[in-house]
Structures are given as structure tokens and as C-alpha cells.
Amino acid sequence: MNAVHDTLARQGLVRPLNGRMLAGVCAGLSRRFGLDPWIGRLLFVLILFVIPGSQILVYPLLWILMPAEKPAFSPTPTTF
């Protein structure tokens, strides 16, 4: 599974930490293809009307396969 996550991450297909609605799949796809997340979500719903039931299979599969975005560097707090 790590190989799949690494491959998708190299291609820019990651679920972002910010801007998620559910799992971040539509936001990640939108970011990868240079779209606004709301346009990506709208396209996802429109495809549901064209191919009914397809998203019921595709969304959970992408949720599993697309890695979550790694958080930006944050220094660890030090205690004195």
C-alpha cells in the first residue's frame, strides 16, 4: 500500500489537510488538476447523475488509495 501512496503523492494526488469537506478526495483531485475545490465537487456530483452509483465505489476507493497530505514542518515544543 505504501508504494501506491508514494506513487500518488509523487503525482500530486494527496488529500489536503485544509479545505476538506468529508475526506478531501474532491479537494485533492481539484488541486491536482488546478480547479477550485467547489468546481471539483460539482463535477463529482454531475458525474453521479451521468453514471449513477459510480461514486459510491470510486470515492471510498480514492479515500483509501490517496495519501493524506503531510503536515508542514512545525517545531516541537521544548520544555525547560
C-alpha positions as CSV (number, residue, x, y, z in Angstrom):
1,M,0.0,0.0,0.0
2,N,2.9,2.4,0.7
3,A,4.0,2.0,-2.9
4,V,0.6,3.2,-4.1
5,H,0.6,6.1,-1.7
6,D,4.1,7.1,-2.8
7,T,3.2,7.0,-6.4
8,L,0.1,9.0,-6.0
9,A,1.9,11.5,-3.8
10,R,4.6,12.0,-6.5
11,Q,1.8,12.7,-9.0
12,G,0.3,15.3,-6.7
13,L,-2.7,13.3,-5.7
14,V,-3.0,13.8,-2.0
15,R,-5.9,14.6,0.3
16,P,-5.2,18.1,1.6
17,L,-5.3,18.9,5.3
18,N,-7.2,22.2,4.7
19,G,-10.3,22.6,2.6
20,R,-11.8,19.1,3.2
21,M,-15.5,18.5,3.3
22,L,-15.5,14.8,4.0
23,A,-12.2,13.1,3.3
24,G,-10.6,15.5,1.0
25,V,-10.8,13.4,-2.2
26,C,-12.5,16.0,-4.3
27,A,-10.3,18.8,-2.9
28,G,-7.2,16.7,-3.7
29,L,-8.4,15.9,-7.2
30,S,-9.3,19.6,-7.8
31,R,-5.9,20.8,-6.5
32,R,-4.1,18.2,-8.8
33,F,-5.9,19.4,-11.9
34,G,-5.8,23.1,-11.0
35,L,-9.5,23.6,-10.2
36,D,-11.3,25.3,-7.4
37,P,-12.4,22.6,-4.9
38,W,-16.1,23.6,-5.3
39,I,-15.9,23.1,-9.1
40,G,-14.3,19.6,-8.5
41,R,-17.1,18.7,-6.0
42,L,-19.7,19.9,-8.5
43,L,-18.2,17.8,-11.3
44,F,-18.1,14.8,-9.0
45,V,-21.9,15.2,-8.3
46,L,-22.7,15.8,-12.0
47,I,-20.8,12.6,-12.9
48,L,-23.0,10.9,-10.4
49,F,-26.1,11.9,-12.5
50,V,-24.4,10.7,-15.7
51,I,-23.1,7.4,-14.3
52,P,-25.4,6.6,-11.3
53,G,-23.7,4.8,-8.4
54,S,-20.2,5.2,-9.7
55,Q,-19.1,7.5,-6.9
56,I,-20.3,5.0,-4.3
57,L,-17.4,2.8,-5.5
58,V,-14.9,5.4,-6.6
59,Y,-15.0,7.8,-3.6
60,P,-14.2,5.2,-0.9
61,L,-11.5,3.6,-3.2
62,L,-9.8,7.0,-3.7
63,W,-10.2,7.7,0.1
64,I,-8.2,4.6,0.8
65,L,-5.6,5.0,-2.0
66,M,-4.9,8.7,-1.9
67,P,-2.5,9.5,0.9
68,A,-3.2,12.4,3.3
69,E,-1.0,15.4,2.9
70,K,1.9,15.6,5.2
71,P,1.7,18.5,7.7
72,A,4.1,21.4,7.2
73,F,7.1,21.4,9.5
74,S,6.2,22.5,12.9
75,P,8.9,22.8,15.5
76,T,8.4,20.6,18.5
77,P,7.9,22.4,21.7
78,T,10.8,22.3,24.1
79,T,10.5,22.2,27.8
80,F,12.9,23.7,30.2
